[in-house]
C-alpha cells in the first residue's frame, strides 16, 4: 500500500523541466521540444544620441535595410540584471592581501569598501542585448510545402532518433545566423554567437535569477546531464 501511494505521489510531482520549452542545448544551439531550433547572439549597443545627424541617418537607413532583408521572425531581448561585482571585489581582495606596501594596501581596502557600498546603495544594473534567431522547418521557404510538412511530423522524436535531421536544420539555422550577423555588423554593432556553455549559463541565470548571483555553473565538461 505504502509503495503504491508513494509511486502515485511521485507521479503527481511534475518536474520543472516539464514546463520548459527547451529539450536540449548542444553544438551552440537550443533545441526546443517542438523540434525547432534557436541560436542566440549577444549584441553590443550604440549611443545613438551622441551621433551627429549624418551618422544617425546612416544608422537608421542601415537598420531599415536590415529589417527589409528578413524573411523570418526575429526576437530581440534586453535583460537588466543587478551588476555582479563579486568577482571584481574578490580580485581586489586578493591584490590587497598580496600588497606589501601598507599605504597601497590601505587604499585598495578603502576602494574595495567604496565600490561595494556604491553597488549596494545604488542598485547598479547592467544591460545585455540579445538577438534570438529561430529556425522552424515550416518557415523555410526554400523547401516545398510537402518537404516542410514532412519535417514537422513528430519533430522532437525525429531529432532524437535521426541525427542527420538536426544537422540539416542546424545548417539552415547557421545560414540565417550569418545573414543576421552581417546585417547587424553593417549598422556598426558587434555580434558574438553564444556557445553551448554560454547558452546554459544564460538560461540558468534567466530561470534562477536569485541563485545565479551567488552560484556559478561548473564548466560544460563537468556538468551532469540527465538522460531519459
Backbone bond lengths (Angstrom), bond angles and torsions (degrees), N, CA, C in turn:
res aa  C-N    CA-C-N  psi(-1)  N-CA   C-N-CA  omega(-1)  CA-C   N-CA-C  phi
1 X - - - 1.457 - - 1.526 110.48 -
2 X 1.376 113.86 -47.29 1.451 118.39 -178.63 1.520 111.69 -62.24
3 X 1.345 114.49 -40.49 1.474 118.07 -179.10 1.525 110.78 -64.53
4 X 1.336 117.18 -42.18 1.460 120.05 -179.40 1.524 110.84 -67.04
5 X 1.341 116.55 -37.36 1.465 119.84 179.00 1.521 110.54 -67.13
6 X 1.336 115.78 -40.39 1.466 119.72 179.07 1.514 110.95 -65.71
7 X 1.337 116.18 -40.44 1.467 119.92 179.47 1.523 110.55 -65.43
8 X 1.340 115.86 -39.75 1.469 119.38 178.93 1.516 111.15 -65.05
9 X 1.359 116.35 -40.24 1.462 120.14 178.69 1.513 110.88 -66.03
10 X 1.335 117.00 -38.75 1.460 121.26 179.74 1.522 111.18 -63.78
11 X 1.333 116.51 -37.84 1.457 120.32 179.18 1.523 111.47 -67.90
12 X 1.343 116.51 -31.14 1.453 119.78 -177.61 1.522 112.33 -74.96
13 X 1.341 116.69 -20.14 1.457 120.78 179.08 1.523 108.70 -82.50
14 X 1.303 115.87 115.81 1.462 120.40 -177.09 1.515 109.36 -95.27
15 X 1.310 116.76 129.58 1.454 121.46 178.89 1.527 110.50 -66.98
16 X 1.342 115.14 149.92 1.461 120.22 177.31 1.518 110.96 -59.08
17 X 1.332 116.27 -33.79 1.456 120.54 -178.66 1.520 112.43 -62.45
18 X 1.350 116.60 -24.85 1.461 119.69 179.34 1.528 111.43 -66.14
19 X 1.337 116.74 -24.66 1.462 120.54 -177.76 1.525 112.04 -92.89
20 X 1.310 118.05 -5.36 1.459 121.30 -179.85 1.520 110.33 -90.96
21 X 1.322 115.04 148.20 1.458 120.20 -179.83 1.529 111.45 -84.71
22 X 1.323 117.32 -10.97 1.465 121.18 -175.73 1.522 110.62 -84.05
23 X 1.325 115.79 129.31 1.457 121.15 175.93 1.526 110.58 -89.62
24 X 1.345 116.42 -47.24 1.461 121.27 178.44 1.525 109.56 -164.13
25 X 1.326 114.61 164.75 1.458 121.81 176.09 1.522 107.46 -126.39
26 X 1.323 116.25 120.18 1.460 120.27 -178.71 1.521 109.66 -155.07
27 X 1.321 115.20 152.35 1.465 122.31 177.09 1.532 111.55 49.69
28 X 1.327 116.11 44.86 1.473 123.03 177.19 1.522 112.16 62.18
29 X 1.322 116.56 26.78 1.462 121.52 -175.49 1.521 110.41 -136.11
30 X 1.329 116.06 140.54 1.459 121.99 174.93 1.522 108.21 -96.89
31 X 1.325 116.07 123.34 1.467 122.01 179.19 1.524 107.66 -103.67
32 X 1.318 117.14 119.52 1.457 120.95 178.50 1.520 111.04 -87.69
33 X 1.320 115.55 164.76 1.462 120.57 -175.99 1.519 112.81 -68.29
34 X 1.326 116.75 -20.18 1.464 119.07 178.22 1.527 112.03 -87.73
35 X 1.340 117.24 5.60 1.454 120.41 176.87 1.515 114.47 90.44
36 X 1.321 118.34 -4.21 1.464 120.75 177.55 1.526 110.21 -84.00
37 X 1.319 116.65 161.67 1.462 122.29 -176.28 1.525 110.73 -117.70
38 X 1.328 114.90 157.88 1.452 121.17 175.83 1.529 109.62 -139.49
39 X 1.326 115.56 139.50 1.458 122.21 168.23 1.521 106.73 -117.90
40 X 1.319 116.86 145.20 1.462 121.13 -177.28 1.526 109.13 -119.75
41 X 1.318 115.80 126.94 1.452 122.35 178.93 1.519 109.54 -110.36
42 X 1.326 116.54 131.84 1.460 120.51 172.10 1.523 107.50 -90.99
43 X 1.325 115.99 129.60 1.461 121.18 -172.41 1.524 109.76 -123.66
44 X 1.311 115.89 139.90 1.460 120.56 176.72 1.528 109.89 -75.47
45 X 1.318 116.35 176.06 1.458 120.91 179.11 1.527 110.39 -116.43
46 X 1.326 115.30 167.13 1.465 121.93 177.68 1.528 107.87 -127.07
47 X 1.323 117.00 132.65 1.459 120.58 173.83 1.525 107.85 -82.52
48 X 1.321 114.51 88.90 1.464 121.39 -173.00 1.529 111.61 -62.17
49 X 1.329 116.63 -34.59 1.467 120.89 -175.00 1.525 112.25 -67.60
50 X 1.338 117.03 -24.72 1.465 120.20 -178.30 1.528 112.53 -85.08
51 X 1.321 117.04 -7.12 1.465 120.40 179.63 1.531 109.68 -81.69
52 X 1.336 115.13 150.76 1.465 118.21 174.64 1.534 109.27 -77.66
53 X 1.308 116.22 175.69 1.465 120.35 -173.12 1.524 112.33 -62.35
54 X 1.319 117.57 -41.82 1.465 120.54 179.87 1.528 110.99 -63.84
55 X 1.333 115.97 -41.95 1.470 119.80 179.50 1.524 110.65 -66.27
56 X 1.327 117.15 -39.43 1.462 120.38 178.19 1.530 111.24 -63.68
57 X 1.315 116.18 -42.46 1.468 119.63 178.75 1.527 111.35 -64.04
58 X 1.329 116.23 -38.10 1.464 120.13 178.97 1.523 111.02 -66.02
59 X 1.325 116.56 -40.34 1.465 120.88 179.14 1.523 110.35 -65.18
60 X 1.322 116.81 -45.67 1.469 120.75 179.73 1.525 110.65 -62.11
61 X 1.341 116.22 -42.90 1.464 120.41 -179.71 1.528 110.80 -63.25
62 X 1.342 116.32 -42.35 1.465 120.13 179.46 1.525 110.85 -66.22
63 X 1.332 116.75 -36.95 1.466 120.48 179.72 1.528 110.97 -68.26
64 X 1.313 116.87 -40.52 1.466 120.58 177.60 1.528 110.55 -62.97
65 X 1.335 116.35 -42.66 1.469 120.25 178.27 1.521 110.85 -63.17
66 X 1.325 115.64 -38.67 1.468 120.24 178.13 1.526 110.89 -62.40
67 X 1.327 117.29 -47.00 1.468 120.98 -179.68 1.526 111.38 -63.53
68 X 1.339 116.82 -39.55 1.464 120.53 -179.37 1.525 112.46 -68.42
69 X 1.333 116.67 -21.10 1.464 120.24 -179.30 1.523 112.78 -81.88
70 X 1.319 116.98 -10.95 1.464 120.65 -176.54 1.526 111.05 -81.37
71 X 1.323 116.01 138.34 1.456 120.91 173.67 1.525 110.82 -124.40
72 X 1.330 115.75 21.82 1.464 121.26 179.80 1.528 108.22 -150.22
73 X 1.337 117.33 162.22 1.474 120.06 -179.86 1.532 111.12 -66.12
74 X 1.319 115.04 160.24 1.461 121.95 179.07 1.524 107.00 -147.54
75 X 1.326 116.44 139.89 1.463 120.28 179.93 1.522 109.80 -115.85
76 X 1.327 116.27 128.33 1.462 122.06 177.07 1.525 107.62 -109.48
77 X 1.328 116.19 123.77 1.463 121.84 -175.88 1.525 108.95 -120.61
78 X 1.327 116.12 131.29 1.458 122.42 174.38 1.527 107.48 -116.59
79 X 1.315 116.96 120.04 1.460 121.57 -179.88 1.515 109.91 -110.54
80 X 1.327 115.99 130.55 1.462 122.14 174.31 1.518 108.00 -109.01
81 X 1.296 115.93 124.94 1.451 121.43 -178.78 1.521 109.90 -131.74
82 X 1.336 115.95 148.02 1.449 119.93 173.51 1.522 108.54 -61.45
83 X 1.316 115.86 132.78 1.458 121.16 -175.02 1.517 110.65 -58.11
84 X 1.331 115.68 123.99 1.465 121.38 178.95 1.525 108.71 -85.19
85 X 1.324 115.53 96.88 1.454 121.31 -173.21 1.522 112.48 -100.30
86 X 1.336 117.56 -7.67 1.465 120.78 -174.29 1.533 113.07 -58.71
87 X 1.340 120.24 -45.70 1.483 118.43 179.20 1.529 112.26 -59.16
88 X 1.335 116.75 -37.69 1.469 120.24 179.11 1.525 110.66 -67.87
89 X 1.335 117.57 -41.49 1.456 120.87 178.03 1.523 111.69 -65.87
90 X 1.328 116.45 -35.46 1.471 120.21 177.40 1.522 111.21 -64.12
91 X 1.343 116.47 -38.94 1.467 119.20 177.88 1.524 110.90 -67.26
92 X 1.331 116.52 -38.44 1.466 119.79 176.92 1.529 111.41 -63.82
93 X 1.336 115.92 -40.43 1.460 119.98 178.84 1.529 111.20 -63.83
94 X 1.324 116.16 -39.03 1.466 120.35 177.92 1.529 110.96 -64.56
95 X 1.336 116.10 -43.20 1.464 119.68 177.90 1.519 111.42 -65.19
96 X 1.327 115.67 -35.57 1.467 119.87 178.19 1.527 111.20 -62.42
97 X 1.330 116.37 -43.44 1.460 120.29 -179.15 1.526 111.87 -69.83
98 X 1.320 116.43 -31.11 1.466 120.00 -177.96 1.526 113.04 -87.60
99 X 1.324 116.55 -7.41 1.467 120.26 -177.92 1.527 110.42 -79.62
100 X 1.336 116.26 123.06 1.461 121.32 -179.22 1.519 112.14 -84.21
101 X 1.305 117.36 -28.20 1.462 120.95 179.23 1.532 109.13 -75.06
102 X 1.321 116.12 120.29 1.460 120.23 -175.33 1.525 112.04 -64.38
103 X 1.321 118.06 -38.47 1.455 121.74 -179.65 1.528 110.81 -64.53
104 X 1.353 116.45 -46.35 1.466 119.97 178.62 1.524 111.01 -65.25
105 X 1.330 116.46 -36.08 1.459 119.96 178.89 1.530 110.61 -63.66
106 X 1.316 116.45 -40.29 1.462 121.00 178.17 1.523 111.08 -66.62
107 X 1.319 116.76 -40.07 1.458 120.86 179.71 1.529 111.39 -65.93
108 X 1.326 116.12 -39.68 1.473 119.51 177.51 1.523 110.66 -64.47
109 X 1.342 116.81 -40.49 1.464 120.93 179.14 1.526 110.67 -63.91
110 X 1.320 117.02 -42.62 1.470 120.79 179.10 1.529 110.73 -64.89
111 X 1.329 116.14 -42.07 1.461 120.30 -179.73 1.521 110.36 -65.31
112 X 1.338 116.77 -41.57 1.458 121.07 179.56 1.529 110.52 -62.74
113 X 1.310 116.68 -41.70 1.457 121.03 178.13 1.529 111.01 -65.45
114 X 1.335 117.08 -39.33 1.466 121.39 179.71 1.524 111.28 -64.18
115 X 1.328 116.40 -46.55 1.467 120.35 -179.38 1.521 110.63 -63.05
116 X 1.322 116.70 -42.61 1.457 121.14 -179.05 1.524 111.11 -62.31
117 X 1.309 117.84 -44.94 1.462 121.41 179.45 1.528 111.60 -68.32
118 X 1.325 115.99 -36.98 1.459 120.03 179.94 1.521 111.21 -62.11
119 X 1.327 116.70 -43.69 1.458 121.01 -179.37 1.524 111.03 -67.78
120 X 1.335 116.60 -40.55 1.457 120.10 -178.59 1.524 112.02 -68.29
121 X 1.328 117.47 -40.52 1.459 121.03 -177.97 1.519 112.18 -77.76
122 X 1.316 116.01 -37.78 1.452 119.88 -174.61 1.505 115.31 -89.43
123 X 1.369 117.60 -9.80 1.465 120.54 -177.07 1.528 110.43 47.74
124 X 1.325 115.19 54.35 1.460 120.64 -177.76 1.527 109.49 -67.08
125 X 1.334 115.24 129.92 1.458 120.95 -177.23 1.524 110.27 -110.89
126 X 1.307 114.88 150.24 1.465 121.01 173.60 1.521 108.57 -115.09
127 X 1.319 115.82 146.33 1.465 120.98 179.91 1.519 109.94 -114.78
128 X 1.306 115.49 137.18 1.456 122.64 175.11 1.525 108.01 -123.64
129 X 1.327 115.20 140.10 1.462 120.80 -178.01 1.532 109.45 -115.14
130 X 1.323 115.72 129.72 1.461 121.20 -178.02 1.524 110.04 -129.08
131 X 1.310 115.00 147.51 1.462 121.87 171.31 1.520 107.15 -120.14
132 X 1.323 116.42 120.78 1.464 121.73 -179.35 1.521 108.49 -97.82
133 X 1.318 115.59 119.56 1.470 121.71 -178.61 1.530 108.11 -101.22
134 X 1.343 118.24 117.61 1.462 120.67 -178.19 1.532 112.04 -95.77
135 X 1.315 114.01 157.33 1.461 118.60 168.37 1.515 108.41 -137.48
136 X 1.311 115.35 119.82 1.455 123.53 176.58 1.528 106.90 -124.06
137 X 1.335 118.88 125.03 1.467 120.05 -179.81 1.520 113.90 -51.93
138 X 1.338 117.52 -31.90 1.459 120.28 -179.60 1.523 112.80 -69.54
139 X 1.352 116.58 -20.40 1.462 119.56 -178.72 1.520 112.47 -94.38
140 X 1.339 116.67 -0.34 1.462 119.98 -179.14 1.529 109.15 -82.94
141 X 1.314 116.18 98.14 1.464 121.16 -174.57 1.521 113.20 -75.22
142 X 1.338 117.03 -8.15 1.462 119.17 178.39 1.522 111.33 -77.65
143 X 1.338 116.68 -14.10 1.458 120.75 178.96 1.524 109.87 -102.25
144 X 1.315 114.97 156.74 1.460 119.53 177.21 1.527 109.43 -71.68
145 X 1.349 115.58 165.30 1.465 119.79 -178.90 1.524 110.72 -60.55
146 X 1.328 117.97 -43.69 1.465 120.84 -176.15 1.521 111.45 -68.23
147 X 1.335 117.30 -35.96 1.464 119.32 175.71 1.522 111.07 -65.61
148 X 1.347 116.01 -40.23 1.458 119.43 178.67 1.530 110.38 -67.02
149 X 1.329 116.29 -39.69 1.462 119.78 -179.42 1.527 111.08 -65.50
150 X 1.328 116.89 -39.31 1.459 119.77 -179.55 1.518 111.66 -67.39
151 X 1.344 117.12 -26.22 1.462 121.17 -179.29 1.526 112.33 -72.69
152 X 1.329 117.55 -23.53 1.450 119.83 -175.05 1.527 113.38 -102.06
153 X 1.324 118.02 7.11 1.460 121.31 175.08 1.526 107.82 -77.66
154 X 1.334 116.85 115.68 1.460 122.45 -174.96 1.529 110.97 47.26
155 X 1.331 119.52 58.13 1.456 122.10 -172.50 1.505 113.60 -61.78
156 X 1.356 117.64 -42.41 1.460 119.12 -178.78 1.513 111.55 -62.51
157 X 1.338 115.91 -44.44 1.455 120.28 -179.92 1.526 110.63 -66.86
158 X 1.317 117.01 -37.33 1.461 120.45 179.69 1.523 110.86 -60.83
159 X 1.347 116.54 -43.31 1.458 120.35 -178.51 1.520 110.91 -64.96
160 X 1.342 116.57 -40.07 1.460 119.49 -178.06 1.524 111.82 -70.73
161 X 1.343 116.34 -35.52 1.451 119.35 -175.31 1.529 112.32 -86.26
162 X 1.318 117.41 -31.58 1.455 120.63 -174.25 1.526 109.99 -126.37
163 X 1.326 116.14 102.66 1.446 120.76 -177.52 1.511 113.86 -63.57
164 X 1.332 117.37 -26.41 1.463 119.34 -178.55 1.526 111.35 -66.21
165 X 1.350 117.59 -27.20 1.458 120.23 176.16 1.525 110.60 -64.01
166 X 1.328 115.05 -43.47 1.462 119.25 178.19 1.520 110.77 -63.45
167 X 1.320 117.07 -41.87 1.462 121.18 -179.33 1.522 110.74 -62.41
168 X 1.336 117.01 -42.26 1.467 120.79 179.61 1.528 110.94 -64.25
169 X 1.316 115.87 -44.35 1.459 119.16 -178.27 1.531 111.32 -69.43
170 X 1.327 115.77 -36.96 1.466 118.86 178.56 1.528 110.75 -65.88
171 X 1.324 117.20 -35.52 1.472 120.16 177.33 1.526 110.42 -62.77
172 X 1.344 116.40 -41.18 1.466 119.94 177.22 1.524 110.99 -66.94
173 X 1.329 116.38 -38.46 1.462 120.34 177.59 1.523 111.03 -65.18
174 X 1.330 117.06 -43.30 1.468 121.15 179.34 1.528 111.33 -60.00
175 X 1.330 116.08 -35.86 1.458 120.04 177.73 1.531 110.34 -63.80
176 X 1.320 116.28 -40.90 1.462 119.81 177.05 1.535 110.81 -65.74
177 X 1.320 115.75 -40.60 1.462 119.74 -179.26 1.520 110.62 -60.57
178 X 1.330 116.89 -43.05 1.470 119.91 178.96 1.528 111.09 -62.68
179 X 1.331 116.14 -38.13 1.465 119.92 177.93 1.529 110.77 -64.41
180 X 1.329 116.72 -44.77 1.462 121.40 -179.75 1.522 110.37 -65.09
181 X 1.317 116.78 -43.36 1.466 120.31 178.92 1.521 111.13 -59.00
182 X 1.328 116.34 -43.66 1.454 120.05 179.57 1.523 112.29 -63.56
183 X 1.348 116.15 -41.94 1.454 119.95 -179.96 1.515 112.62 -66.17
184 X 1.331 117.35 -42.03 1.471 120.80 -179.85 1.518 111.48 -70.85
185 X 1.326 116.37 -35.72 1.465 119.58 178.33 1.522 110.92 -65.20
186 X 1.327 116.82 -34.74 1.464 120.11 179.50 1.528 112.11 -65.76
187 X 1.342 116.66 -21.05 1.462 120.54 177.77 1.529 110.53 -81.19
188 X 1.328 116.01 -17.64 1.459 120.27 -177.59 1.513 113.11 105.97
189 X 1.346 116.82 15.64 1.450 121.72 -179.36 1.521 110.62 -96.77
190 X 1.324 115.59 152.73 1.461 121.86 174.29 1.521 108.21 -97.97
191 X 1.323 116.55 130.68 1.462 121.35 -174.28 1.521 109.79 -124.19
192 X 1.343 116.03 133.03 1.462 121.83 176.58 1.525 108.04 -133.83
193 X 1.327 116.40 127.07 1.462 119.49 176.87 1.523 109.65 -81.30
194 X 1.328 116.61 132.99 1.463 120.99 179.59 1.519 110.36 -72.96
195 X 1.339 115.65 134.35 1.461 119.87 176.16 1.528 109.45 -85.20
196 X 1.323 116.12 -176.92 1.461 120.65 -175.08 1.520 112.12 -58.87
197 X 1.340 116.86 -46.98 1.460 120.88 179.93 1.530 110.99 -60.31
198 X 1.330 116.59 -44.89 1.464 120.70 -178.92 1.525 111.50 -66.23
199 X 1.330 117.27 -36.55 1.466 120.67 177.57 1.527 111.27 -64.44
200 X 1.335 116.36 -42.88 1.462 120.03 178.69 1.524 110.10 -62.55
201 X 1.321 117.05 -44.07 1.464 120.90 179.42 1.528 111.07 -64.23
202 X 1.338 117.22 -38.88 1.464 120.99 179.88 1.518 111.31 -63.23
203 X 1.333 117.07 -49.50 1.460 119.69 -178.39 1.529 111.42 -71.02
204 X 1.317 116.95 -32.02 1.470 119.94 176.34 1.520 110.32 -63.22
205 X 1.342 116.79 -46.69 1.462 120.37 -179.56 1.526 111.54 -69.81
206 X 1.331 117.25 -28.42 1.463 120.77 179.80 1.522 111.47 -71.55
207 X 1.329 116.60 -42.50 1.458 120.65 -178.46 1.523 112.97 -87.92
208 X 1.339 117.13 -12.86 1.466 121.43 -178.73 1.526 109.24 -134.49
209 X 1.325 115.73 66.78 1.465 119.94 -172.68 1.520 112.82 -63.16
210 X 1.333 117.55 -38.40 1.464 120.23 -178.25 1.520 111.76 -74.46
211 X 1.332 116.05 -44.33 1.469 119.82 -178.06 1.515 110.98 -67.13
212 X 1.321 117.40 -36.00 1.460 121.61 -175.63 1.523 112.86 -62.47
213 X 1.337 117.87 -23.31 1.461 120.94 -179.85 1.521 112.24 -71.36
214 X 1.327 116.35 -27.40 1.467 120.04 -175.80 1.527 113.43 -116.52
215 X 1.313 117.75 -14.80 1.464 121.33 -176.08 1.517 110.69 -120.87
216 X 1.320 116.32 121.63 1.455 121.10 178.57 1.522 110.03 -97.89
217 X 1.325 115.66 142.84 1.466 120.38 178.03 1.518 110.72 -74.36
218 X 1.319 115.09 148.01 1.456 120.40 176.08 1.522 109.35 -74.13
219 X 1.350 117.61 162.13 1.469 119.76 175.32 1.523 111.31 -56.36
220 X 1.323 115.83 158.20 1.461 121.97 -173.58 1.527 111.99 -55.55
221 X 1.323 117.14 -42.08 1.467 119.97 -176.53 1.521 112.59 -69.35
222 X 1.355 116.98 -14.79 1.464 119.78 -179.67 1.515 112.46 -100.80
223 X 1.326 117.58 -4.81 1.459 120.40 -179.67 1.516 110.61 -74.00
224 X 1.317 115.40 140.34 1.462 120.61 177.61 1.511 109.18 -90.27
225 X 1.315 116.32 124.38 1.464 121.45 -177.10 1.498 109.01 -108.58
226 X 1.341 116.46 128.00 1.444 121.30 177.20 1.513 110.73 -84.12
227 X 1.296 117.41 129.81 1.457 122.02 179.49 1.514 109.63 -112.51
228 X 1.311 113.79 142.85 1.465 118.75 179.12 1.517 110.25 -77.50
